[in-house]
Amino acid sequence: MAKPAIDNSPDRAEPTQASEGSTEAGQGAGTSLEFHASPETTIGVEIEMPILDKEDYHLAPGAPRILEACREEGLEGVSAELMQSMFEVRTGVCQNVKEVREQLLSTITSARNIAGSLGYDLALFGTHPFQRINASALTEDPRYARIANKLGWITYHRVAFGLHVHIGVSSGDEAIDLMNILSQYLPHLLAISANSPFWQGVDTGFASTRAVLYGLVAHSGVPPQFEGWKEFLEYDQVMRDCKAIQSFKGIKWDIRPRPDFGTIEFRICDSPATIETAVALAALIRTLVISSKRLLADNPQAARSDRRLEWINSESKWLAARYGLEATYIRAFGGKRRALSQEAAELIERLIPIARESGDHAPLMKILPLDKFETGADRQRRLYREHGDWQSLIQDSIARLRDELKPKTVKPMEQEAAPSAKEASDV
């Protein structure tokens, strides 16, 4: 078996050193806690997208019209979200990240064309930079009405846009083991995806304001460390008995198990600045899961729960939300720290061989070298300082999405030449 790419060095804070979406990589089955296993490491992705007025670039309550037109056109993979100014694009169950990319490009292209025909535009960011929250309209649905009734004022702070990635796993115990191991990489994923530095016309000082806003919601954040599926079931039962949640879907952790789909769901990421970055993050997450499965096969004790990991992972996540890739990362219980950008770059380098095995390496290569990678948050701040107006940020996001969705043509001189007779004979 190939050596796992997860860093299990002695100075890392690692367990062995101490005593609502609808796209999923497995099959749905209501709200039962029976774990519907996924036999393979399949993947499904969801992206929450803002709907913009073409004239003033404010968020626009266009989801009802857009989704109705999508239904009429037979476009699948789109659905309503909490607010009428947003909707979700999702893939089906994919065998690899190449399929994810193809489905996202196809669905977003069709959805963007439909939105454009109705007077709207689409973009990619984690928060709208200048929209006032009281201008948002709730989606007309009993479920969302219940959410608004429970959350009150906080409801309108959830006008934020995220990337969710589901990875198929074989059992509930494996899901918990993987969550225990992978929580330490939440800061890396958040920092790379960070794309929400502005909120209601203010530079918040955070790389991911969305991560902070989502922390206002109950049962969110870094997940607890569990001993196994049985202990998670006990947690779920206690929370249901005291009416804190109605089902496991009320748990909004940054990674959570989805027994109905046979997956673990990563909810940590902002909607990144480009589709290609979203695909790179999907590749990174899937490769992390594959590597962690190998680590568990070699050393089952690697997933041993330790509450101290939860404490320091939460602190590292906060630092990543605040400073992005410029944050420091806590590596060990003693407080040893290192630059998160260096940690993330070395993590990706270690994972590249495994990504090559699964065919997911090409998207990862596009964000390397990481010290040259400009996050969405960094780009937004740079553009505002260059132009001094909010519209330039929205125009840039709209243009980048438009350019990504343009059909790519290969010029004749770029096409690979057919081998000569001699070259063919040498193959």
Stockholm file with secondary structure:
# STOCKHOLM 1.0

chainA/1-427         MAKPAIDNSPDRAEPTQASEGSTEAGQGAGTSLEFHASPETTIGVEIEMPILDKEDYHLAPGAPRILEACREEGLEGVSAELMQSMFEVRTGVCQNVKEVREQLLSTITSARNIAGSLGYDLALFGTHPFQRINASALTEDPRYARIANKLGWITYHRVAFGLHVHIGVSSGDEAIDLMNILSQYLPHLLAISANSPFWQGVDTGFASTRAVLYGLVAHSGVPPQFEGWKEFLEYDQVMRDCKAIQSFKGIKWDIRPRPDFGTIEFRICDSPATIETAVALAALIRTLVISSKRLLADNPQAARSDRRLEWINSESKWLAARYGLEATYIRAFGGKRRALSQEAAELIERLIPIARESGDHAPLMKILPLDKFETGADRQRRLYREHGDWQSLIQDSIARLRDELKPKTVKPMEQEAAPSAKEASDV
#=GR chainA/1-427 SS CCCCCSCCCTTSCCGGGCCCCSCCSSCCCTTCCSCCCCSSCCEEEEEEEEEEETTTCCBCCCHHHHHHHHHHHTCCSEEECSBTTEEEEECCCBSSHHHHHHHHHHHHHHHHHHHHHTTEEECCCSBCSSCCGGGCCBCSCHHHHHHHHHHGGGGGGGCBCEEEEEEECSCHHHHHHHHHHHGGGHHHHHHHHCCBCEETTEECSCSBHHHHHHTTSTTEESCCCCSSHHHHHHHHHHHHHTTSCSSGGGCEESEEEETTTTEEEEEEEECCSSHHHHHHHHHHHHHHHHHHHHHHHHCGGGGCCCHHHHHHHHHHHHHHHHHGGGSEEECSTTCCEEEHHHHHHHHHHHHHHHHHHHTCHHHHHTTCSGGGCCCHHHHHHHHHHHHCSSHHHHHHHHHHHHHHHSCCCCCGGGSCCCCCHHHHHHC
#=GC SS_cons         CCCCCSCCCTTSCCGGGCCCCSCCSSCCCTTCCSCCCCSSCCEEEEEEEEEEETTTCCBCCCHHHHHHHHHHHTCCSEEECSBTTEEEEECCCBSSHHHHHHHHHHHHHHHHHHHHHTTEEECCCSBCSSCCGGGCCBCSCHHHHHHHHHHGGGGGGGCBCEEEEEEECSCHHHHHHHHHHHGGGHHHHHHHHCCBCEETTEECSCSBHHHHHHTTSTTEESCCCCSSHHHHHHHHHHHHHTTSCSSGGGCEESEEEETTTTEEEEEEEECCSSHHHHHHHHHHHHHHHHHHHHHHHHCGGGGCCCHHHHHHHHHHHHHHHHHGGGSEEECSTTCCEEEHHHHHHHHHHHHHHHHHHHTCHHHHHTTCSGGGCCCHHHHHHHHHHHHCSSHHHHHHHHHHHHHHHSCCCCCGGGSCCCCCHHHHHHC
//
